[in-house]
Amino acid sequence: MDWTNPNNVNVNEPFIYIIRIDAGGKEYRYIGKASKKSRLNAYNNNLKRIYLGLPKRNIPKDKPRREGNIKYRYVHLILAVAERQGWTIDHYPIENVPKIQLKTREQTLIREHDANLNSKRSWYVENLETLEAEFLNQTGET
């Protein structure tokens, strides 16, 4: 999944980005915020970990294993499905935003773009096949 920058956003400053997935007539959208350009590449890294069956982060055995470090966000599930199905994925920064306003602006853009991937449940990587099948069944893509 490659990201582009059609709006010429300065990715060295805080920004808001969008992920848009065209599933052949149905569109899925995710709005995110980032302080660094590396945030855009994190999705590819997470997808690689998903395909390898690995949790979201490597946590040393002597450290607490919090859910947020193990589970993936719903957007990662739909991205994995989209890649496997060959759906079109657009991923790009939308606009620069002062860091202090990132969260507020993100929430506004989630509503404006009707971002239907932002508030879904997180999931464990070992459930990928089941969740993918459920999702495709719900969308009629099976």
matplotlib code that plots the C-alpha trace (Angstrom):
import matplotlib.pyplot as plt

x = [0.0, 1.6, 0.7, 0.6, 0.6, -1.8, -2.4, 1.3, 1.0, 4.2, 4.7, 7.4, 4.7, 1.7, -1.1, -4.3, -4.5, -7.2, -7.3, -10.0, -10.9, -13.0, -14.6, -16.3, -19.2, -18.9, -16.4, -14.6, -12.9, -10.5, -9.2, -6.1, -3.7, 0.1, 3.0, 5.6, 5.8, 6.6, 3.0, 2.1, 4.5, 3.2, 0.3, 2.5, 4.5, 1.3, 0.0, 3.3, 2.9, -0.7, 0.2, 2.9, 0.4, 2.2, 0.6, 0.6, 3.8, 6.6, 6.4, 9.1, 7.8, 8.7, 6.6, 2.8, 0.9, -1.8, -4.6, -3.6, -0.2, -1.5, -4.8, -5.1, -7.5, -10.4, -8.9, -6.0, -8.5, -10.2, -6.8, -5.7, -9.0, -8.7, -5.2, -6.2, -9.3, -7.3, -9.5, -8.3, -6.7, -5.9, -3.8, -2.6, -2.3, -5.2, -3.9, -1.5, -2.8, -1.1, -0.3, -2.5, -5.5, -4.9, -7.4, -10.2, -9.6, -9.4, -12.9, -14.3, -13.0, -14.2, -17.7, -17.3, -15.9, -18.3, -15.3, -16.8, -13.7, -12.8, -15.0, -15.0, -13.7, -10.1, -9.2, -6.6, -4.4, -5.4, -8.9, -8.0, -9.5, -12.7, -13.2, -12.3, -14.9, -17.5, -16.7, -16.9, -20.1, -21.7, -20.6, -21.7, -18.2, -17.7]
y = [0.0, 3.2, 6.6, 9.7, 13.4, 15.1, 18.1, 18.8, 18.6, 19.2, 15.8, 17.2, 19.1, 17.6, 16.6, 14.8, 11.9, 9.8, 6.1, 5.4, 2.0, 1.4, -2.1, -2.0, 0.3, 0.5, 2.9, 2.8, 5.7, 6.3, 9.6, 9.8, 12.3, 12.2, 14.2, 12.5, 11.3, 7.8, 7.4, 6.9, 4.0, 2.3, 0.8, -1.2, -2.4, -3.4, -5.3, -7.2, -8.2, -9.2, -11.5, -13.1, -13.6, -11.3, -9.1, -5.3, -4.8, -7.0, -6.8, -8.3, -11.2, -9.3, -6.3, -5.9, -7.0, -4.4, -4.9, -1.8, -3.2, -6.6, -5.8, -4.1, -1.4, -2.2, -0.2, -2.7, -5.6, -3.8, -2.9, -6.5, -7.6, -4.9, -5.9, -9.6, -8.7, -6.3, -3.3, 0.3, 1.9, 5.7, 6.8, 10.4, 13.5, 15.9, 19.0, 20.4, 21.2, 22.8, 20.0, 21.4, 21.2, 17.8, 15.8, 18.4, 18.7, 14.9, 14.6, 17.2, 15.5, 12.1, 13.5, 15.5, 12.4, 10.0, 8.0, 4.6, 2.8, 5.0, 3.8, 0.0, -2.7, -3.8, -7.4, -10.1, -11.3, -14.9, -14.0, -12.6, -15.4, -15.5, -11.7, -11.5, -14.1, -12.4, -9.0, -10.4, -12.2, -9.0, -7.0, -9.7, -10.1, -13.8]
z = [0.0, -1.2, 0.1, -2.1, -1.4, -3.9, -1.6, -1.1, 2.7, 4.6, 6.2, 8.4, 10.3, 12.1, 9.7, 9.1, 6.6, 5.0, 4.0, 1.4, 0.2, -2.9, -2.6, -5.9, -5.1, -1.4, 0.1, 3.5, 5.0, 7.9, 9.2, 11.3, 12.7, 12.7, 14.1, 11.9, 8.3, 9.6, 10.6, 7.0, 6.7, 9.9, 8.0, 5.7, 8.7, 10.5, 7.4, 7.2, 10.9, 10.3, 7.4, 9.6, 12.4, 14.8, 17.4, 16.8, 18.8, 20.1, 23.9, 26.0, 28.2, 31.3, 30.4, 30.8, 27.6, 27.3, 24.8, 22.8, 22.2, 21.0, 19.1, 15.8, 14.9, 12.6, 9.8, 9.7, 9.2, 6.2, 4.7, 4.9, 3.3, 0.6, -0.3, -0.6, -2.7, -4.9, -4.0, -4.6, -1.6, -1.5, 1.4, 1.7, 3.9, 3.7, 5.5, 8.0, 11.5, 14.5, 16.9, 19.7, 17.3, 15.8, 17.9, 17.4, 13.7, 13.3, 15.0, 12.7, 9.6, 10.8, 10.8, 7.5, 5.6, 7.3, 8.2, 8.8, 9.9, 12.9, 15.6, 15.1, 17.5, 17.7, 17.1, 17.7, 14.7, 15.3, 14.3, 10.9, 8.8, 10.7, 10.7, 7.0, 6.1, 8.3, 6.7, 3.2, 3.9, 5.3, 2.2, -0.2, -1.6, -0.9]

ax = plt.figure().add_subplot(projection="3d")
ax.plot(x, y, z, "-o")
ax.set_aspect("equal")
plt.show()
